[in-house]
Amino acid sequence: MNILLVCSAGMSTSMLVDRMKKAAEELEVHATITATAEAGLANELDTTNVILIGPQVRYLENKITKKAEPHGIKVAVIDSIAYGTMDGKKVLQQALAL
């Protein structure tokens, strides 16, 4: 599974990506997890299964969903509490549930 986190600059999610990767290893889940800014999203659509949007840019959800749907990509806003606490396991489970 290829999981892409989208935030405003692509940098605020880097710590969360690391924690999600660690959780994936612990849970023995094969996943590629990366982050990008919304501006770089178009370059990632062909290789992504799930897009999780940072709560600070939740206003982009409709725009991102319209770009993702033709590719069969599931889209959701990251749970605010999980994001705020950088709970990589919870965010990974959110992605897997999609």
N, CA and C atoms as an extended XYZ file, in Angstrom:
294
Properties=species:S:1:pos:R:3:atomname:S:1:resname:S:1:resid:I:1 pbc="F F F"
N         0.837       -1.172        0.000 N   MET     1
C         0.000        0.000        0.000 CA  MET     1
C         0.886        1.241        0.000 C   MET     1
N         0.532        2.201       -0.815 N   ASN     2
C         1.258        3.470       -0.873 CA  ASN     2
C         0.388        4.560       -0.267 C   ASN     2
N         0.883        5.135        0.826 N   ILE     3
C         0.145        6.152        1.575 CA  ILE     3
C         0.856        7.490        1.405 C   ILE     3
N         0.093        8.501        1.038 N   LEU     4
C         0.647        9.841        0.837 CA  LEU     4
C        -0.027       10.810        1.799 C   LEU     4
N         0.779       11.525        2.568 N   LEU     5
C         0.265       12.566        3.457 CA  LEU     5
C         0.458       13.905        2.763 C   LEU     5
N        -0.581       14.719        2.787 N   VAL     6
C        -0.528       16.028        2.140 CA  VAL     6
C        -0.709       17.113        3.185 C   VAL     6
N         0.211       18.071        3.174 N   CYS     7
C         0.079       19.231        4.061 CA  CYS     7
C         0.397       20.482        3.259 C   CYS     7
N         0.453       21.602        3.906 N   SER     8
C         0.628       22.858        3.176 CA  SER     8
C         2.005       22.978        2.535 C   SER     8
N         3.051       22.598        3.237 N   ALA     9
C         4.391       22.729        2.675 CA  ALA     9
C         5.080       21.382        2.494 C   ALA     9
N         4.467       20.309        2.930 N   GLY    10
C         5.075       19.000        2.793 CA  GLY    10
C         6.095       18.685        3.873 C   GLY    10
N         6.290       19.602        4.805 N   MET    11
C         7.319       19.399        5.819 CA  MET    11
C         6.742       19.081        7.199 C   MET    11
N         5.570       19.591        7.500 N   SER    12
C         5.034       19.407        8.852 CA  SER    12
C         4.664       17.962        9.145 C   SER    12
N         4.541       17.157        8.120 N   THR    13
C         4.170       15.756        8.320 CA  THR    13
C         5.369       14.819        8.377 C   THR    13
N         6.577       15.329        8.235 N   SER    14
C         7.739       14.441        8.179 CA  SER    14
C         7.913       13.607        9.444 C   SER    14
N         7.660       14.190       10.610 N   MET    15
C         7.768       13.428       11.848 CA  MET    15
C         6.674       12.353       11.907 C   MET    15
N         5.482       12.709       11.457 N   LEU    16
C         4.384       11.747       11.448 CA  LEU    16
C         4.682       10.596       10.484 C   LEU    16
N         5.268       10.886        9.342 N   VAL    17
C         5.653        9.839        8.397 CA  VAL    17
C         6.612        8.861        9.068 C   VAL    17
N         7.615        9.382        9.761 N   ASP    18
C         8.570        8.515       10.456 CA  ASP    18
C         7.883        7.623       11.475 C   ASP    18
N         6.957        8.189       12.220 N   ARG    19
C         6.246        7.406       13.238 CA  ARG    19
C         5.321        6.372       12.600 C   ARG    19
N         4.730        6.720       11.466 N   MET    20
C         3.885        5.756       10.754 CA  MET    20
C         4.717        4.601       10.214 C   MET    20
N         5.902        4.906        9.700 N   LYS    21
C         6.793        3.852        9.203 CA  LYS    21
C         7.191        2.903       10.324 C   LYS    21
N         7.480        3.459       11.486 N   LYS    22
C         7.836        2.633       12.633 CA  LYS    22
C         6.661        1.741       13.034 C   LYS    22
N         5.460        2.309       13.054 N   ALA    23
C         4.264        1.534       13.394 CA  ALA    23
C         4.017        0.430       12.372 C   ALA    23
N         4.255        0.731       11.097 N   ALA    24
C         4.071       -0.279       10.046 CA  ALA    24
C         5.025       -1.451       10.253 C   ALA    24
N         6.261       -1.157       10.617 N   GLU    25
C         7.229       -2.222       10.897 CA  GLU    25
C         6.767       -3.069       12.072 C   GLU    25
N         6.331       -2.410       13.139 N   GLU    26
C         5.889       -3.124       14.339 CA  GLU    26
C         4.673       -4.011       14.055 C   GLU    26
N         3.774       -3.519       13.198 N   LEU    27
C         2.556       -4.266       12.875 CA  LEU    27
C         2.748       -5.209       11.688 C   LEU    27
N         3.962       -5.218       11.136 N   GLU    28
C         4.302       -6.037        9.975 CA  GLU    28
C         3.377       -5.738        8.785 C   GLU    28
N         3.165       -4.450        8.565 N   VAL    29
C         2.355       -3.970        7.443 CA  VAL    29
C         3.308       -3.447        6.377 C   VAL    29
N         3.153       -3.958        5.154 N   HIS    30
C         3.992       -3.472        4.059 CA  HIS    30
C         3.350       -2.204        3.494 C   HIS    30
N         4.006       -1.068        3.725 N   ALA    31
C         3.475        0.212        3.254 CA  ALA    31
C         4.613        1.160        2.928 C   ALA    31
N         4.413        1.909        1.869 N   THR    32
C         5.309        3.001        1.523 CA  THR    32
C         4.578        4.271        1.947 C   THR    32
N         5.220        5.054        2.801 N   ILE    33
C         4.570        6.236        3.362 CA  ILE    33
C         5.435        7.456        3.067 C   ILE    33
N         4.853        8.434        2.398 N   THR    34
C         5.579        9.645        2.041 CA  THR    34
C         4.695       10.867        2.300 C   THR    34
N         5.302       12.039        2.197 N   ALA    35
C         4.562       13.294        2.372 CA  ALA    35
C         4.899       14.242        1.236 C   ALA    35
N         3.955       15.092        0.925 N   THR    36
C         4.166       16.097       -0.107 CA  THR    36
C         3.311       17.314        0.190 C   THR    36
N         3.675       18.407       -0.426 N   ALA    37
C         2.828       19.598       -0.391 CA  ALA    37
C         1.712       19.403       -1.411 C   ALA    37
N         0.628       20.113       -1.257 N   GLU    38
C        -0.503       19.992       -2.185 CA  GLU    38
C        -0.061       20.279       -3.611 C   GLU    38
N         0.888       21.176       -3.782 N   ALA    39
C         1.365       21.528       -5.117 CA  ALA    39
C         2.036       20.357       -5.830 C   ALA    39
N         2.582       19.411       -5.091 N   GLY    40
C         3.255       18.265       -5.700 CA  GLY    40
C         2.383       17.044       -5.859 C   GLY    40
N         1.118       17.161       -5.531 N   LEU    41
C         0.208       16.024       -5.546 CA  LEU    41
C         0.085       15.361       -6.919 C   LEU    41
N         0.013       16.139       -7.960 N   ALA    42
C        -0.185       15.584       -9.306 CA  ALA    42
C         0.903       14.574       -9.686 C   ALA    42
N         2.101       14.769       -9.176 N   ASN    43
C         3.213       13.862       -9.496 CA  ASN    43
C         3.102       12.524       -8.789 C   ASN    43
N         2.221       12.402       -7.805 N   GLU    44
C         2.123       11.207       -6.971 CA  GLU    44
C         0.890       10.354       -7.256 C   GLU    44
N        -0.026       10.822       -8.065 N   LEU    45
C        -1.316       10.151       -8.233 CA  LEU    45
C        -1.220        8.748       -8.840 C   LEU    45
N        -0.264        8.501       -9.692 N   ASP    46
C        -0.173        7.195      -10.345 CA  ASP    46
C         0.356        6.099       -9.430 C   ASP    46
N         0.952        6.469       -8.316 N   THR    47
C         1.564        5.467       -7.441 CA  THR    47
C         0.984        5.465       -6.026 C   THR    47
N        -0.169        6.104       -5.831 N   THR    48
C        -0.734        6.256       -4.495 CA  THR    48
C        -2.042        5.484       -4.357 C   THR    48
N        -2.232        4.856       -3.193 N   ASN    49
C        -3.487        4.156       -2.895 CA  ASN    49
C        -4.377        4.949       -1.951 C   ASN    49
N        -3.752        5.671       -1.010 N   VAL    50
C        -4.485        6.426        0.003 CA  VAL    50
C        -3.823        7.787        0.186 C   VAL    50
N        -4.645        8.826        0.252 N   ILE    51
C        -4.157       10.168        0.556 CA  ILE    51
C        -4.776       10.594        1.881 C   ILE    51
N        -3.921       10.987        2.811 N   LEU    52
C        -4.370       11.537        4.083 CA  LEU    52
C        -3.967       13.009        4.124 C   LEU    52
N        -4.923       13.848        4.426 N   ILE    53
C        -4.716       15.295        4.400 CA  ILE    53
C        -4.510       15.807        5.821 C   ILE    53
N        -3.488       16.628        6.007 N   GLY    54
C        -3.232       17.235        7.308 CA  GLY    54
C        -4.405       18.099        7.727 C   GLY    54
N        -4.773       18.058        9.006 N   PRO    55
C        -5.936       18.832        9.474 CA  PRO    55
C        -5.831       20.329        9.198 C   PRO    55
N        -4.605       20.847        9.133 N   GLN    56
C        -4.433       22.282        8.896 CA  GLN    56
C        -4.809       22.698        7.473 C   GLN    56
N        -4.934       21.715        6.572 N   VAL    57
C        -5.339       22.021        5.189 CA  VAL    57
C        -6.589       21.233        4.801 C   VAL    57
N        -7.434       20.965        5.775 N   ARG    58
C        -8.658       20.207        5.515 CA  ARG    58
C        -9.537       20.872        4.458 C   ARG    58
N        -9.385       22.174        4.276 N   TYR    59
C       -10.155       22.894        3.265 CA  TYR    59
C        -9.839       22.413        1.848 C   TYR    59
N        -8.737       21.673        1.677 N   LEU    60
C        -8.355       21.141        0.364 CA  LEU    60
C        -8.994       19.782        0.064 C   LEU    60
N        -9.760       19.247        0.995 N   GLU    61
C       -10.282       17.889        0.833 CA  GLU    61
C       -11.073       17.708       -0.464 C   GLU    61
N       -11.995       18.592       -0.771 N   ASN    62
C       -12.800       18.440       -1.995 CA  ASN    62
C       -11.935       18.523       -3.245 C   ASN    62
N       -11.011       19.454       -3.267 N   LYS    63
C       -10.117       19.628       -4.419 CA  LYS    63
C        -9.258       18.380       -4.626 C   LYS    63
N        -8.706       17.849       -3.543 N   ILE    64
C        -7.850       16.667       -3.633 CA  ILE    64
C        -8.672       15.443       -4.012 C   ILE    64
N        -9.859       15.327       -3.460 N   THR    65
C       -10.728       14.192       -3.784 CA  THR    65
C       -11.065       14.169       -5.269 C   THR    65
N       -11.344       15.337       -5.850 N   LYS    66
C       -11.654       15.405       -7.287 CA  LYS    66
C       -10.475       14.951       -8.135 C   LYS    66
N        -9.257       15.237       -7.696 N   LYS    67
C        -8.065       14.793       -8.426 CA  LYS    67
C        -7.821       13.303       -8.230 C   LYS    67
N        -8.140       12.793       -7.047 N   ALA    68
C        -7.816       11.411       -6.683 CA  ALA    68
C        -8.831       10.389       -7.182 C   ALA    68
N       -10.103       10.742       -7.208 N   GLU    69
C       -11.161        9.786       -7.566 CA  GLU    69
C       -10.941        9.081       -8.900 C   GLU    69
N       -10.546        9.779       -9.970 N   PRO    70
C       -10.340        9.082      -11.245 CA  PRO    70
C        -9.237        8.012      -11.179 C   PRO    70
N        -8.386        8.095      -10.171 N   HIS    71
C        -7.290        7.135      -10.000 CA  HIS    71
C        -7.653        6.041       -8.998 C   HIS    71
N        -8.863        6.103       -8.446 N   GLY    72
C        -9.297        5.117       -7.469 CA  GLY    72
C        -8.631        5.258       -6.107 C   GLY    72
N        -8.189        6.458       -5.795 N   ILE    73
C        -7.471        6.727       -4.538 CA  ILE    73
C        -8.466        7.163       -3.472 C   ILE    73
N        -8.363        6.559       -2.299 N   LYS    74
C        -9.182        6.940       -1.153 CA  LYS    74
C        -8.552        8.165       -0.489 C   LYS    74
N        -9.405        9.080       -0.014 N   VAL    75
C        -8.943       10.337        0.582 CA  VAL    75
C        -9.650       10.559        1.921 C   VAL    75
N        -8.904       11.017        2.911 N   ALA    76
C        -9.487       11.377        4.207 CA  ALA    76
C        -8.612       12.424        4.874 C   ALA    76
N        -9.219       13.169        5.789 N   VAL    77
C        -8.480       14.124        6.620 CA  VAL    77
C        -7.968       13.359        7.833 C   VAL    77
N        -6.716       13.573        8.179 N   ILE    78
C        -6.119       12.910        9.341 CA  ILE    78
C        -6.840       13.358       10.604 C   ILE    78
N        -7.136       12.393       11.452 N   ASP    79
C        -7.742       12.690       12.745 CA  ASP    79
C        -6.904       13.756       13.461 C   ASP    79
N        -7.552       14.836       13.895 N   SER    80
C        -6.843       15.971       14.491 CA  SER    80
C        -6.065       15.598       15.742 C   SER    80
N        -6.657       14.781       16.587 N   ILE    81
C        -5.973       14.390       17.822 CA  ILE    81
C        -4.767       13.518       17.508 C   ILE    81
N        -4.934       12.564       16.593 N   ALA    82
C        -3.814       11.700       16.210 CA  ALA    82
C        -2.696       12.524       15.584 C   ALA    82
N        -3.066       13.524       14.789 N   TYR    83
C        -2.064       14.385       14.172 CA  TYR    83
C        -1.342       15.210       15.234 C   TYR    83
N        -2.117       15.806       16.120 N   GLY    84
C        -1.547       16.663       17.158 CA  GLY    84
C        -0.609       15.927       18.098 C   GLY    84
N        -0.907       14.661       18.350 N   THR    85
C        -0.058       13.869       19.238 CA  THR    85
C         0.978       13.059       18.464 C   THR    85
N         0.976       13.219       17.134 N   MET    86
C         1.898       12.485       16.255 CA  MET    86
C         1.804       10.968       16.505 C   MET    86
N         0.565       10.476       16.591 N   ASP    87
C         0.301        9.058       16.831 CA  ASP    87
C         0.351        8.301       15.503 C   ASP    87
N         1.549        7.865       15.130 N   GLY    88
C         1.756        7.189       13.861 CA  GLY    88
C         0.927        5.932       13.708 C   GLY    88
N         0.760        5.200       14.781 N   LYS    89
C        -0.022        3.957       14.721 CA  LYS    89
C        -1.485        4.249       14.397 C   LYS    89
N        -2.055        5.240       15.063 N   LYS    90
C        -3.461        5.579       14.833 CA  LYS    90
C        -3.686        6.090       13.411 C   LYS    90
N        -2.771        6.903       12.909 N   VAL    91
C        -2.915        7.431       11.552 CA  VAL    91
C        -2.731        6.302       10.533 C   VAL    91
N        -1.808        5.405       10.787 N   LEU    92
C        -1.631        4.241        9.908 CA  LEU    92
C        -2.915        3.413        9.879 C   LEU    92
N        -3.492        3.184       11.039 N   GLN    93
C        -4.745        2.411       11.103 CA  GLN    93
C        -5.863        3.133       10.364 C   GLN    93
N        -5.889        4.446       10.406 N   GLN    94
C        -6.884        5.209        9.649 CA  GLN    94
C        -6.710        4.960        8.156 C   GLN    94
N        -5.468        4.973        7.692 N   ALA    95
C        -5.201        4.731        6.274 CA  ALA    95
C        -5.592        3.310        5.876 C   ALA    95
N        -5.272        2.352        6.705 N   LEU    96
C        -5.587        0.960        6.397 CA  LEU    96
C        -7.089        0.710        6.373 C   LEU    96
N        -7.829        1.436        7.198 N   ALA    97
C        -9.275        1.271        7.248 CA  ALA    97
C        -9.953        1.762        5.968 C   ALA    97
N        -9.292        2.645        5.249 N   LEU    98
C        -9.880        3.155        3.992 CA  LEU    98
C        -9.805        2.090        2.932 C   LEU    98
